[in-house]
């Protein structure tokens, strides 16, 4: 095998440096684009709202809402709940004056926990309107409300 000339080695070294510099530039541009995408998608600090007991249930906790790329991520964490699945929804209105027809269904709370991504809505929309998260006693006792959290303006 023939040893490359010093001129060839210098050109190769310069070429490799250019390739590395180009890769660094592309990586930096990709990271910047990802940051802009996250910002545009509404990546923000989660908000926490207290879930208050209703009808003497003793069930209470926190609703955490975060804007995700596919919609609003809603996490419910409650104390005092049993292990039976409890339907939960986002309704128009407030805890004091709730529209009985759910607007956005959430996954049932099981052992006091639920996580749902609500598509086609934004956290800003939920905060500027009158909305409430309502938790029911069980799938068999839907009319019995056990906990509620006001999301928007009152």
HELIX and SHEET records of a PDB file:
HELIX    1   1 UNK A    6  UNK A   40  1                                  35    
HELIX    2   2 UNK A  123  UNK A  128  1                                   6    
SHEET    1   A 8 UNK A  98  UNK A 109  0                                        
SHEET    2   A 8 UNK A  86  UNK A  93 -1                                        
SHEET    3   A 8 UNK A 131  UNK A 136 -1                                        
SHEET    4   A 8 UNK A 145  UNK A 150 -1                                        
SHEET    5   A 8 UNK A  47  UNK A  53 -1                                        
SHEET    6   A 8 UNK A  60  UNK A  68 -1                                        
SHEET    7   A 8 UNK A  71  UNK A  79 -1                                        
SHEET    8   A 8 UNK A 113  UNK A 118 -1                                        
END                                                                             
